[in-house]
Amino acid sequence: MKHQNTTPKKKIRYAVVGLGDIAQAAVLPGFTNAGVNSELAALIWDDPKKLKQLSKYYRVPDTCGYDDYDALLRSDKVDAVYLALPNPSLRIYQCHRNGSDRRWSHRGADAEVAAILT
């Protein structure tokens, strides 16, 4: 007889950075079919109106602007980030208020959060 593992699997909590056309057409709708192993936990964008609208539509509990991205990563509310940003944005160094320059993906790695690039 085969032993079944009854331990519930932990869902991977994703944050989506960038809510442009790609995110709205493919990434966010994909989470509605993600099944039991993934959940959309946070949205990051610089437009508060769009953040509110999309977080309500997709029932996402946490949102923030780009300035609060690092705090979200350190909050233990997400396990991975999906960077739905245009390719040039992924290569450009983003400047923190403290003056340090870090790439979006590097900032996720520093917080021990996986980064998925499109």
KOLRO-159706 format. One record per atom (N, C-alpha, C, O, CB): residue number from 1; residue in three letters; atom name; x, y, z. Coordinates in steps of 0.1 Angstrom, whole numbers, always signed. Glycine has a CB too. Layout:
<pts>
(pt NUM; ALA; CA; (X; Y; Z))
...
</pts>
This chain:
<pts>
(pt 1; MET; N; (+8; -12; +0))
(pt 1; MET; CA; (+0; +0; +0))
(pt 1; MET; C; (+9; +12; +0))
(pt 1; MET; O; (+19; +13; +7))
(pt 1; MET; CB; (-10; +0; +12))
(pt 2; LYS; N; (+5; +22; -8))
(pt 2; LYS; CA; (+13; +34; -10))
(pt 2; LYS; C; (+9; +44; +2))
(pt 2; LYS; O; (-2; +46; +4))
(pt 2; LYS; CB; (+11; +41; -23))
(pt 3; HIS; N; (+20; +50; +8))
(pt 3; HIS; CA; (+17; +60; +19))
(pt 3; HIS; C; (+15; +73; +13))
(pt 3; HIS; O; (+22; +78; +4))
(pt 3; HIS; CB; (+30; +60; +28))
(pt 4; GLN; N; (+4; +80; +17))
(pt 4; GLN; CA; (+1; +93; +12))
(pt 4; GLN; C; (+5; +103; +22))
(pt 4; GLN; O; (+3; +102; +34))
(pt 4; GLN; CB; (-14; +94; +9))
(pt 5; ASN; N; (+12; +114; +17))
(pt 5; ASN; CA; (+16; +125; +25))
(pt 5; ASN; C; (+4; +134; +28))
(pt 5; ASN; O; (-2; +139; +19))
(pt 5; ASN; CB; (+28; +133; +19))
(pt 6; THR; N; (+0; +135; +41))
(pt 6; THR; CA; (-12; +143; +44))
(pt 6; THR; C; (-8; +157; +48))
(pt 6; THR; O; (-17; +165; +52))
(pt 6; THR; CB; (-19; +136; +55))
(pt 7; THR; N; (+5; +160; +48))
(pt 7; THR; CA; (+9; +174; +51))
(pt 7; THR; C; (+5; +183; +40))
(pt 7; THR; O; (+8; +181; +29))
(pt 7; THR; CB; (+24; +174; +54))
(pt 8; PRO; N; (-3; +194; +44))
(pt 8; PRO; CA; (-7; +203; +34))
(pt 8; PRO; C; (+5; +211; +28))
(pt 8; PRO; O; (+14; +215; +35))
(pt 8; PRO; CB; (-17; +213; +40))
(pt 9; LYS; N; (+5; +212; +15))
(pt 9; LYS; CA; (+16; +220; +8))
(pt 9; LYS; C; (+14; +234; +10))
(pt 9; LYS; O; (+2; +240; +9))
(pt 9; LYS; CB; (+16; +216; -7))
(pt 10; LYS; N; (+25; +241; +12))
(pt 10; LYS; CA; (+24; +256; +14))
(pt 10; LYS; C; (+22; +262; +0))
(pt 10; LYS; O; (+29; +259; -10))
(pt 10; LYS; CB; (+37; +261; +21))
(pt 11; LYS; N; (+13; +272; +0))
(pt 11; LYS; CA; (+11; +279; -13))
(pt 11; LYS; C; (+23; +289; -14))
(pt 11; LYS; O; (+28; +295; -5))
(pt 11; LYS; CB; (-2; +287; -13))
(pt 12; ILE; N; (+27; +291; -27))
(pt 12; ILE; CA; (+37; +301; -30))
(pt 12; ILE; C; (+30; +314; -31))
(pt 12; ILE; O; (+21; +315; -40))
(pt 12; ILE; CB; (+46; +297; -42))
(pt 13; ARG; N; (+34; +324; -24))
(pt 13; ARG; CA; (+27; +337; -24))
(pt 13; ARG; C; (+35; +346; -33))
(pt 13; ARG; O; (+47; +350; -31))
(pt 13; ARG; CB; (+26; +344; -9))
(pt 14; TYR; N; (+28; +351; -44))
(pt 14; TYR; CA; (+35; +359; -54))
(pt 14; TYR; C; (+31; +374; -53))
(pt 14; TYR; O; (+20; +377; -49))
(pt 14; TYR; CB; (+31; +354; -68))
(pt 15; ALA; N; (+41; +382; -56))
(pt 15; ALA; CA; (+38; +396; -58))
(pt 15; ALA; C; (+41; +399; -73))
(pt 15; ALA; O; (+50; +394; -79))
(pt 15; ALA; CB; (+47; +406; -49))
(pt 16; VAL; N; (+32; +407; -79))
(pt 16; VAL; CA; (+35; +411; -93))
(pt 16; VAL; C; (+39; +426; -93))
(pt 16; VAL; O; (+32; +434; -88))
(pt 16; VAL; CB; (+22; +409; -102))
(pt 17; VAL; N; (+51; +428; -99))
(pt 17; VAL; CA; (+56; +442; -100))
(pt 17; VAL; C; (+54; +447; -114))
(pt 17; VAL; O; (+58; +441; -124))
(pt 17; VAL; CB; (+72; +442; -97))
(pt 18; GLY; N; (+46; +457; -115))
(pt 18; GLY; CA; (+42; +463; -128))
(pt 18; GLY; C; (+28; +458; -132))
(pt 18; GLY; O; (+26; +446; -133))
(pt 18; GLY; CB; (+52; +459; -139))
(pt 19; LEU; N; (+19; +467; -135))
(pt 19; LEU; CA; (+6; +463; -139))
(pt 19; LEU; C; (+2; +468; -153))
(pt 19; LEU; O; (-10; +472; -155))
(pt 19; LEU; CB; (-4; +468; -128))
(pt 20; GLY; N; (+11; +468; -162))
(pt 20; GLY; CA; (+8; +472; -175))
(pt 20; GLY; C; (+1; +462; -183))
(pt 20; GLY; O; (-5; +453; -178))
(pt 20; GLY; CB; (+22; +476; -182))
(pt 21; ASP; N; (+2; +463; -197))
(pt 21; ASP; CA; (-6; +455; -206))
(pt 21; ASP; C; (-3; +440; -204))
(pt 21; ASP; O; (-12; +432; -203))
(pt 21; ASP; CB; (-3; +458; -220))
(pt 22; ILE; N; (+10; +436; -203))
(pt 22; ILE; CA; (+13; +422; -201))
(pt 22; ILE; C; (+8; +416; -188))
(pt 22; ILE; O; (+2; +405; -188))
(pt 22; ILE; CB; (+29; +420; -201))
(pt 23; ALA; N; (+9; +424; -178))
(pt 23; ALA; CA; (+4; +419; -165))
(pt 23; ALA; C; (-11; +417; -165))
(pt 23; ALA; O; (-17; +407; -161))
(pt 23; ALA; CB; (+8; +428; -154))
(pt 24; GLN; N; (-18; +427; -171))
(pt 24; GLN; CA; (-33; +426; -171))
(pt 24; GLN; C; (-38; +416; -181))
(pt 24; GLN; O; (-49; +411; -179))
(pt 24; GLN; CB; (-38; +440; -175))
(pt 25; ALA; N; (-31; +414; -192))
(pt 25; ALA; CA; (-36; +405; -202))
(pt 25; ALA; C; (-33; +390; -199))
(pt 25; ALA; O; (-40; +381; -203))
(pt 25; ALA; CB; (-31; +409; -216))
(pt 26; ALA; N; (-21; +388; -193))
(pt 26; ALA; CA; (-17; +374; -191))
(pt 26; ALA; C; (-13; +370; -177))
(pt 26; ALA; O; (-18; +359; -172))
(pt 26; ALA; CB; (-5; +372; -200))
(pt 27; VAL; N; (-6; +378; -170))
(pt 27; VAL; CA; (-1; +374; -157))
(pt 27; VAL; C; (-12; +373; -147))
(pt 27; VAL; O; (-13; +363; -141))
(pt 27; VAL; CB; (+10; +384; -153))
(pt 28; LEU; N; (-19; +384; -144))
(pt 28; LEU; CA; (-29; +384; -134))
(pt 28; LEU; C; (-40; +374; -137))
(pt 28; LEU; O; (-44; +367; -128))
(pt 28; LEU; CB; (-35; +398; -133))
(pt 29; PRO; N; (-45; +373; -149))
(pt 29; PRO; CA; (-56; +363; -152))
(pt 29; PRO; C; (-51; +349; -149))
(pt 29; PRO; O; (-58; +340; -146))
(pt 29; PRO; CB; (-61; +364; -166))
(pt 30; GLY; N; (-38; +347; -151))
(pt 30; GLY; CA; (-32; +333; -149))
(pt 30; GLY; C; (-33; +329; -135))
(pt 30; GLY; O; (-34; +317; -132))
(pt 30; GLY; CB; (-17; +333; -153))
(pt 31; PHE; N; (-33; +338; -126))
(pt 31; PHE; CA; (-34; +334; -112))
(pt 31; PHE; C; (-48; +329; -108))
(pt 31; PHE; O; (-49; +322; -98))
(pt 31; PHE; CB; (-30; +346; -103))
(pt 32; THR; N; (-58; +332; -116))
(pt 32; THR; CA; (-71; +327; -113))
(pt 32; THR; C; (-72; +312; -115))
(pt 32; THR; O; (-81; +305; -110))
(pt 32; THR; CB; (-82; +335; -121))
(pt 33; ASN; N; (-63; +307; -124))
(pt 33; ASN; CA; (-62; +293; -127))
(pt 33; ASN; C; (-50; +286; -121))
(pt 33; ASN; O; (-46; +275; -125))
(pt 33; ASN; CB; (-62; +291; -142))
(pt 34; ALA; N; (-44; +292; -111))
(pt 34; ALA; CA; (-31; +287; -106))
(pt 34; ALA; C; (-33; +275; -97))
(pt 34; ALA; O; (-23; +268; -95))
(pt 34; ALA; CB; (-25; +298; -97))
(pt 35; GLY; N; (-45; +272; -93))
(pt 35; GLY; CA; (-47; +260; -85))
(pt 35; GLY; C; (-44; +261; -70))
(pt 35; GLY; O; (-44; +272; -65))
(pt 35; GLY; CB; (-39; +249; -91))
(pt 36; VAL; N; (-40; +250; -64))
(pt 36; VAL; CA; (-38; +250; -50))
(pt 36; VAL; C; (-24; +254; -45))
(pt 36; VAL; O; (-22; +255; -33))
(pt 36; VAL; CB; (-42; +236; -45))
(pt 37; ASN; N; (-14; +255; -54))
(pt 37; ASN; CA; (-1; +257; -50))
(pt 37; ASN; C; (+4; +272; -51))
(pt 37; ASN; O; (+15; +275; -47))
(pt 37; ASN; CB; (+9; +249; -58))
(pt 38; SER; N; (-4; +281; -56))
(pt 38; SER; CA; (+0; +295; -58))
(pt 38; SER; C; (-11; +304; -54))
(pt 38; SER; O; (-23; +301; -55))
(pt 38; SER; CB; (+5; +297; -72))
(pt 39; GLU; N; (-7; +316; -49))
(pt 39; GLU; CA; (-17; +327; -47))
(pt 39; GLU; C; (-11; +340; -50))
(pt 39; GLU; O; (+1; +342; -48))
(pt 39; GLU; CB; (-22; +326; -32))
(pt 40; LEU; N; (-19; +349; -55))
(pt 40; LEU; CA; (-15; +363; -57))
(pt 40; LEU; C; (-16; +370; -44))
(pt 40; LEU; O; (-27; +373; -40))
(pt 40; LEU; CB; (-24; +369; -69))
(pt 41; ALA; N; (-5; +374; -38))
(pt 41; ALA; CA; (-5; +380; -25))
(pt 41; ALA; C; (-3; +395; -25))
(pt 41; ALA; O; (-6; +402; -15))
(pt 41; ALA; CB; (+6; +374; -17))
(pt 42; ALA; N; (+3; +401; -36))
(pt 42; ALA; CA; (+6; +415; -35))
(pt 42; ALA; C; (+8; +421; -50))
(pt 42; ALA; O; (+12; +414; -59))
(pt 42; ALA; CB; (+19; +418; -27))
(pt 43; LEU; N; (+5; +434; -51))
(pt 43; LEU; CA; (+7; +441; -64))
(pt 43; LEU; C; (+15; +453; -61))
(pt 43; LEU; O; (+13; +460; -51))
(pt 43; LEU; CB; (-7; +445; -70))
(pt 44; ILE; N; (+24; +456; -70))
(pt 44; ILE; CA; (+33; +468; -69))
(pt 44; ILE; C; (+32; +476; -81))
(pt 44; ILE; O; (+34; +471; -92))
(pt 44; ILE; CB; (+48; +463; -66))
(pt 45; TRP; N; (+29; +489; -80))
(pt 45; TRP; CA; (+27; +498; -91))
(pt 45; TRP; C; (+27; +512; -86))
(pt 45; TRP; O; (+26; +514; -74))
(pt 45; TRP; CB; (+14; +495; -99))
(pt 46; ASP; N; (+30; +521; -95))
(pt 46; ASP; CA; (+31; +535; -91))
(pt 46; ASP; C; (+18; +543; -93))
(pt 46; ASP; O; (+18; +555; -91))
(pt 46; ASP; CB; (+41; +542; -99))
(pt 47; ASP; N; (+7; +536; -96))
(pt 47; ASP; CA; (-6; +543; -98))
(pt 47; ASP; C; (-16; +538; -88))
(pt 47; ASP; O; (-21; +527; -89))
(pt 47; ASP; CB; (-11; +540; -113))
(pt 48; PRO; N; (-18; +546; -77))
(pt 48; PRO; CA; (-27; +542; -66))
(pt 48; PRO; C; (-41; +538; -71))
(pt 48; PRO; O; (-47; +529; -66))
(pt 48; PRO; CB; (-28; +553; -56))
(pt 49; LYS; N; (-47; +545; -81))
(pt 49; LYS; CA; (-60; +542; -86))
(pt 49; LYS; C; (-61; +528; -92))
(pt 49; LYS; O; (-70; +520; -90))
(pt 49; LYS; CB; (-64; +553; -96))
(pt 50; LYS; N; (-51; +525; -101))
(pt 50; LYS; CA; (-50; +512; -107))
(pt 50; LYS; C; (-47; +501; -97))
(pt 50; LYS; O; (-53; +490; -98))
(pt 50; LYS; CB; (-39; +512; -118))
(pt 51; LEU; N; (-39; +504; -87))
(pt 51; LEU; CA; (-36; +494; -76))
(pt 51; LEU; C; (-49; +490; -69))
(pt 51; LEU; O; (-52; +478; -67))
(pt 51; LEU; CB; (-26; +500; -66))
(pt 52; LYS; N; (-57; +500; -66))
(pt 52; LYS; CA; (-69; +498; -58))
(pt 52; LYS; C; (-79; +490; -67))
(pt 52; LYS; O; (-85; +480; -62))
(pt 52; LYS; CB; (-76; +511; -54))
(pt 53; GLN; N; (-81; +494; -80))
(pt 53; GLN; CA; (-90; +487; -89))
(pt 53; GLN; C; (-86; +472; -91))
(pt 53; GLN; O; (-94; +463; -90))
(pt 53; GLN; CB; (-90; +494; -102))
(pt 54; LEU; N; (-73; +470; -94))
(pt 54; LEU; CA; (-69; +456; -97))
(pt 54; LEU; C; (-68; +447; -84))
(pt 54; LEU; O; (-71; +435; -85))
(pt 54; LEU; CB; (-55; +456; -103))
(pt 55; SER; N; (-65; +453; -73))
(pt 55; SER; CA; (-64; +445; -60))
(pt 55; SER; C; (-78; +441; -56))
(pt 55; SER; O; (-80; +430; -51))
(pt 55; SER; CB; (-58; +453; -49))
(pt 56; LYS; N; (-88; +450; -59))
(pt 56; LYS; CA; (-102; +446; -56))
(pt 56; LYS; C; (-107; +435; -65))
(pt 56; LYS; O; (-113; +426; -61))
(pt 56; LYS; CB; (-111; +459; -57))
(pt 57; TYR; N; (-104; +437; -78))
(pt 57; TYR; CA; (-109; +427; -88))
(pt 57; TYR; C; (-103; +413; -86))
(pt 57; TYR; O; (-110; +403; -87))
(pt 57; TYR; CB; (-105; +432; -102))
(pt 58; TYR; N; (-90; +413; -83))
(pt 58; TYR; CA; (-83; +400; -81))
(pt 58; TYR; C; (-82; +396; -66))
(pt 58; TYR; O; (-76; +385; -63))
(pt 58; TYR; CB; (-69; +401; -87))
(pt 59; ARG; N; (-88; +403; -57))
(pt 59; ARG; CA; (-88; +400; -43))
(pt 59; ARG; C; (-74; +398; -37))
(pt 59; ARG; O; (-71; +388; -31))
(pt 59; ARG; CB; (-96; +388; -40))
(pt 60; VAL; N; (-66; +408; -40))
(pt 60; VAL; CA; (-52; +408; -35))
(pt 60; VAL; C; (-51; +416; -23))
(pt 60; VAL; O; (-55; +428; -22))
(pt 60; VAL; CB; (-42; +414; -46))
(pt 61; PRO; N; (-46; +410; -12))
(pt 61; PRO; CA; (-46; +416; +1))
(pt 61; PRO; C; (-36; +428; +3))
(pt 61; PRO; O; (-39; +437; +10))
(pt 61; PRO; CB; (-43; +406; +11))
(pt 62; ASP; N; (-24; +427; -4))
(pt 62; ASP; CA; (-14; +438; -1))
(pt 62; ASP; C; (-11; +445; -14))
(pt 62; ASP; O; (-9; +438; -25))
(pt 62; ASP; CB; (-2; +432; +5))
(pt 63; THR; N; (-9; +458; -13))
(pt 63; THR; CA; (-4; +466; -25))
(pt 63; THR; C; (+5; +476; -20))
(pt 63; THR; O; (+5; +480; -8))
(pt 63; THR; CB; (-16; +473; -32))
(pt 64; CYS; N; (+14; +481; -29))
(pt 64; CYS; CA; (+23; +492; -25))
(pt 64; CYS; C; (+28; +498; -38))
(pt 64; CYS; O; (+27; +492; -49))
(pt 64; CYS; CB; (+35; +487; -16))
(pt 65; GLY; N; (+34; +509; -36))
(pt 65; GLY; CA; (+41; +516; -47))
(pt 65; GLY; C; (+55; +511; -48))
(pt 65; GLY; O; (+60; +504; -39))
(pt 65; GLY; CB; (+40; +531; -46))
(pt 66; TYR; N; (+63; +516; -58))
(pt 66; TYR; CA; (+76; +512; -60))
(pt 66; TYR; C; (+85; +516; -48))
(pt 66; TYR; O; (+95; +508; -45))
(pt 66; TYR; CB; (+82; +518; -73))
(pt 67; ASP; N; (+82; +527; -42))
(pt 67; ASP; CA; (+90; +531; -30))
(pt 67; ASP; C; (+90; +521; -18))
(pt 67; ASP; O; (+99; +521; -10))
(pt 67; ASP; CB; (+86; +545; -26))
(pt 68; ASP; N; (+79; +514; -18))
(pt 68; ASP; CA; (+77; +504; -6))
(pt 68; ASP; C; (+80; +490; -10))
(pt 68; ASP; O; (+78; +481; -2))
(pt 68; ASP; CB; (+63; +505; -1))
(pt 69; TYR; N; (+86; +488; -22))
(pt 69; TYR; CA; (+89; +474; -27))
(pt 69; TYR; C; (+98; +467; -17))
(pt 69; TYR; O; (+96; +455; -14))
(pt 69; TYR; CB; (+96; +475; -40))
(pt 70; ASP; N; (+109; +473; -13))
(pt 70; ASP; CA; (+119; +466; -4))
(pt 70; ASP; C; (+112; +463; +10))
(pt 70; ASP; O; (+115; +452; +15))
(pt 70; ASP; CB; (+131; +475; -1))
(pt 71; ALA; N; (+104; +471; +15))
(pt 71; ALA; CA; (+97; +468; +27))
(pt 71; ALA; C; (+87; +456; +26))
(pt 71; ALA; O; (+87; +447; +34))
(pt 71; ALA; CB; (+89; +480; +32))
(pt 72; LEU; N; (+81; +455; +14))
(pt 72; LEU; CA; (+72; +444; +11))
(pt 72; LEU; C; (+81; +431; +11))
(pt 72; LEU; O; (+77; +421; +16))
(pt 72; LEU; CB; (+65; +446; -2))
(pt 73; LEU; N; (+92; +431; +4))
(pt 73; LEU; CA; (+101; +420; +3))
(pt 73; LEU; C; (+105; +415; +17))
(pt 73; LEU; O; (+106; +403; +19))
(pt 73; LEU; CB; (+113; +423; -5))
(pt 74; ARG; N; (+108; +424; +26))
(pt 74; ARG; CA; (+112; +420; +40))
(pt 74; ARG; C; (+101; +416; +49))
(pt 74; ARG; O; (+103; +412; +60))
(pt 74; ARG; CB; (+120; +432; +46))
(pt 75; SER; N; (+88; +418; +45))
(pt 75; SER; CA; (+77; +416; +53))
(pt 75; SER; C; (+73; +402; +55))
(pt 75; SER; O; (+65; +399; +64))
(pt 75; SER; CB; (+65; +424; +48))
(pt 76; ASP; N; (+78; +393; +48))
(pt 76; ASP; CA; (+75; +379; +48))
(pt 76; ASP; C; (+61; +376; +44))
(pt 76; ASP; O; (+54; +366; +47))
(pt 76; ASP; CB; (+76; +373; +63))
(pt 77; LYS; N; (+55; +385; +35))
(pt 77; LYS; CA; (+42; +384; +29))
(pt 77; LYS; C; (+42; +377; +16))
(pt 77; LYS; O; (+32; +373; +10))
(pt 77; LYS; CB; (+35; +397; +29))
(pt 78; VAL; N; (+54; +377; +9))
(pt 78; VAL; CA; (+56; +371; -4))
(pt 78; VAL; C; (+68; +362; -4))
(pt 78; VAL; O; (+78; +363; +3))
(pt 78; VAL; CB; (+57; +382; -15))
(pt 79; ASP; N; (+67; +351; -13))
(pt 79; ASP; CA; (+78; +342; -15))
(pt 79; ASP; C; (+85; +344; -28))
(pt 79; ASP; O; (+96; +340; -29))
(pt 79; ASP; CB; (+72; +328; -14))
(pt 80; ALA; N; (+78; +350; -37))
(pt 80; ALA; CA; (+84; +352; -51))
(pt 80; ALA; C; (+77; +365; -57))
(pt 80; ALA; O; (+66; +368; -54))
(pt 80; ALA; CB; (+81; +340; -60))
(pt 81; VAL; N; (+85; +371; -66))
(pt 81; VAL; CA; (+80; +383; -73))
(pt 81; VAL; C; (+80; +380; -88))
(pt 81; VAL; O; (+90; +374; -93))
(pt 81; VAL; CB; (+88; +395; -70))
(pt 82; TYR; N; (+70; +384; -95))
(pt 82; TYR; CA; (+69; +383; -109))
(pt 82; TYR; C; (+71; +397; -114))
(pt 82; TYR; O; (+63; +405; -112))
(pt 82; TYR; CB; (+55; +376; -114))
(pt 83; LEU; N; (+82; +399; -121))
(pt 83; LEU; CA; (+86; +412; -127))
(pt 83; LEU; C; (+80; +414; -140))
(pt 83; LEU; O; (+86; +410; -151))
(pt 83; LEU; CB; (+101; +414; -127))
(pt 84; ALA; N; (+68; +419; -141))
(pt 84; ALA; CA; (+61; +422; -153))
(pt 84; ALA; C; (+64; +436; -158))
(pt 84; ALA; O; (+54; +444; -160))
(pt 84; ALA; CB; (+45; +420; -152))
(pt 85; LEU; N; (+76; +439; -160))
(pt 85; LEU; CA; (+81; +452; -164))
(pt 85; LEU; C; (+87; +451; -178))
(pt 85; LEU; O; (+92; +440; -182))
(pt 85; LEU; CB; (+91; +458; -154))
(pt 86; PRO; N; (+87; +462; -186))
(pt 86; PRO; CA; (+93; +462; -199))
(pt 86; PRO; C; (+108; +458; -197))
(pt 86; PRO; O; (+114; +462; -187))
(pt 86; PRO; CB; (+92; +475; -206))
(pt 87; ASN; N; (+114; +451; -207))
(pt 87; ASN; CA; (+128; +447; -206))
(pt 87; ASN; C; (+137; +458; -202))
(pt 87; ASN; O; (+146; +456; -194))
(pt 87; ASN; CB; (+132; +441; -219))
(pt 88; PRO; N; (+136; +470; -208))
(pt 88; PRO; CA; (+146; +481; -204))
(pt 88; PRO; C; (+145; +484; -189))
(pt 88; PRO; O; (+155; +487; -183))
(pt 88; PRO; CB; (+143; +493; -212))
(pt 89; SER; N; (+133; +483; -183))
(pt 89; SER; CA; (+131; +486; -169))
(pt 89; SER; C; (+138; +476; -161))
(pt 89; SER; O; (+143; +479; -150))
(pt 89; SER; CB; (+116; +486; -166))
(pt 90; LEU; N; (+139; +463; -165))
(pt 90; LEU; CA; (+146; +453; -158))
(pt 90; LEU; C; (+161; +456; -157))
(pt 90; LEU; O; (+167; +452; -147))
(pt 90; LEU; CB; (+143; +439; -164))
(pt 91; ARG; N; (+166; +462; -167))
(pt 91; ARG; CA; (+181; +464; -168))
(pt 91; ARG; C; (+185; +477; -161))
(pt 91; ARG; O; (+196; +479; -157))
(pt 91; ARG; CB; (+185; +464; -182))
(pt 92; ILE; N; (+176; +486; -160))
(pt 92; ILE; CA; (+179; +499; -154))
(pt 92; ILE; C; (+180; +498; -139))
(pt 92; ILE; O; (+172; +491; -133))
(pt 92; ILE; CB; (+168; +510; -158))
(pt 93; TYR; N; (+190; +504; -134))
(pt 93; TYR; CA; (+192; +504; -119))
(pt 93; TYR; C; (+182; +513; -113))
(pt 93; TYR; O; (+180; +525; -118))
(pt 93; TYR; CB; (+206; +507; -115))
(pt 94; GLN; N; (+175; +509; -103))
(pt 94; GLN; CA; (+165; +517; -96))
(pt 94; GLN; C; (+172; +523; -84))
(pt 94; GLN; O; (+180; +516; -77))
(pt 94; GLN; CB; (+153; +508; -91))
(pt 95; CYS; N; (+170; +535; -81))
(pt 95; CYS; CA; (+176; +543; -70))
(pt 95; CYS; C; (+168; +543; -58))
(pt 95; CYS; O; (+156; +547; -58))
(pt 95; CYS; CB; (+180; +557; -75))
(pt 96; HIS; N; (+173; +538; -47))
(pt 96; HIS; CA; (+166; +539; -34))
(pt 96; HIS; C; (+168; +553; -28))
(pt 96; HIS; O; (+176; +561; -33))
(pt 96; HIS; CB; (+172; +528; -24))
(pt 97; ARG; N; (+159; +556; -18))
(pt 97; ARG; CA; (+160; +569; -12))
(pt 97; ARG; C; (+174; +571; -5))
(pt 97; ARG; O; (+179; +582; -4))
(pt 97; ARG; CB; (+149; +570; -2))
(pt 98; ASN; N; (+180; +560; +0))
(pt 98; ASN; CA; (+193; +561; +7))
(pt 98; ASN; C; (+204; +562; -3))
(pt 98; ASN; O; (+216; +563; +1))
(pt 98; ASN; CB; (+195; +549; +16))
(pt 99; GLY; N; (+201; +562; -16))
(pt 99; GLY; CA; (+212; +564; -26))
(pt 99; GLY; C; (+218; +551; -31))
(pt 99; GLY; O; (+226; +552; -41))
(pt 99; GLY; CB; (+223; +572; -20))
(pt 100; SER; N; (+215; +540; -26))
(pt 100; SER; CA; (+221; +527; -31))
(pt 100; SER; C; (+213; +523; -44))
(pt 100; SER; O; (+201; +524; -45))
(pt 100; SER; CB; (+220; +516; -21))
(pt 101; ASP; N; (+220; +518; -54))
(pt 101; ASP; CA; (+214; +514; -66))
(pt 101; ASP; C; (+214; +499; -67))
(pt 101; ASP; O; (+223; +492; -64))
(pt 101; ASP; CB; (+223; +519; -78))
(pt 102; ARG; N; (+202; +493; -70))
(pt 102; ARG; CA; (+200; +479; -70))
(pt 102; ARG; C; (+190; +476; -81))
(pt 102; ARG; O; (+181; +484; -84))
(pt 102; ARG; CB; (+195; +473; -57))
(pt 103; ARG; N; (+192; +465; -88))
(pt 103; ARG; CA; (+182; +460; -98))
(pt 103; ARG; C; (+170; +454; -91))
(pt 103; ARG; O; (+172; +449; -80))
(pt 103; ARG; CB; (+189; +450; -108))
(pt 104; TRP; N; (+159; +454; -98))
(pt 104; TRP; CA; (+147; +448; -92))
(pt 104; TRP; C; (+149; +434; -88))
(pt 104; TRP; O; (+146; +430; -77))
(pt 104; TRP; CB; (+135; +449; -102))
(pt 105; SER; N; (+155; +426; -96))
(pt 105; SER; CA; (+157; +412; -93))
(pt 105; SER; C; (+167; +410; -82))
(pt 105; SER; O; (+166; +401; -73))
(pt 105; SER; CB; (+162; +404; -106))
(pt 106; HIS; N; (+178; +418; -82))
(pt 106; HIS; CA; (+188; +417; -71))
(pt 106; HIS; C; (+181; +421; -57))
(pt 106; HIS; O; (+185; +415; -47))
(pt 106; HIS; CB; (+200; +426; -73))
(pt 107; ARG; N; (+173; +430; -57))
(pt 107; ARG; CA; (+166; +434; -45))
(pt 107; ARG; C; (+158; +423; -39))
(pt 107; ARG; O; (+157; +421; -27))
(pt 107; ARG; CB; (+157; +447; -47))
(pt 108; GLY; N; (+151; +415; -48))
(pt 108; GLY; CA; (+144; +403; -44))
(pt 108; GLY; C; (+153; +393; -38))
(pt 108; GLY; O; (+150; +386; -28))
(pt 108; GLY; CB; (+136; +397; -55))
(pt 109; ALA; N; (+164; +390; -45))
(pt 109; ALA; CA; (+174; +380; -40))
(pt 109; ALA; C; (+180; +384; -26))
(pt 109; ALA; O; (+182; +376; -18))
(pt 109; ALA; CB; (+185; +379; -50))
(pt 110; ASP; N; (+182; +397; -25))
(pt 110; ASP; CA; (+187; +402; -12))
(pt 110; ASP; C; (+178; +399; +0))
(pt 110; ASP; O; (+182; +396; +11))
(pt 110; ASP; CB; (+190; +417; -12))
(pt 111; ALA; N; (+165; +399; -3))
(pt 111; ALA; CA; (+155; +396; +7))
(pt 111; ALA; C; (+151; +381; +7))
(pt 111; ALA; O; (+141; +377; +14))
(pt 111; ALA; CB; (+142; +404; +4))
(pt 112; GLU; N; (+159; +373; -1))
(pt 112; GLU; CA; (+156; +358; -2))
(pt 112; GLU; C; (+142; +355; -7))
(pt 112; GLU; O; (+135; +346; -2))
(pt 112; GLU; CB; (+158; +352; +12))
(pt 113; VAL; N; (+138; +363; -17))
(pt 113; VAL; CA; (+126; +361; -24))
(pt 113; VAL; C; (+129; +358; -39))
(pt 113; VAL; O; (+137; +365; -45))
(pt 113; VAL; CB; (+116; +374; -23))
(pt 114; ALA; N; (+123; +348; -45))
(pt 114; ALA; CA; (+126; +344; -58))
(pt 114; ALA; C; (+121; +355; -68))
(pt 114; ALA; O; (+110; +360; -65))
(pt 114; ALA; CB; (+120; +330; -62))
(pt 115; ALA; N; (+128; +357; -79))
(pt 115; ALA; CA; (+123; +367; -89))
(pt 115; ALA; C; (+121; +360; -102))
(pt 115; ALA; O; (+130; +353; -107))
(pt 115; ALA; CB; (+134; +379; -90))
(pt 116; ILE; N; (+110; +362; -108))
(pt 116; ILE; CA; (+107; +357; -121))
(pt 116; ILE; C; (+106; +368; -131))
(pt 116; ILE; O; (+99; +378; -129))
(pt 116; ILE; CB; (+93; +349; -121))
(pt 117; LEU; N; (+114; +367; -142))
(pt 117; LEU; CA; (+115; +378; -152))
(pt 117; LEU; C; (+108; +373; -164))
(pt 117; LEU; O; (+108; +362; -168))
(pt 117; LEU; CB; (+130; +381; -155))
(pt 118; THR; N; (+101; +383; -170))
(pt 118; THR; CA; (+94; +380; -183))
(pt 118; THR; C; (+102; +383; -195))
(pt 118; THR; O; (+98; +381; -206))
(pt 118; THR; CB; (+81; +388; -184))
</pts>
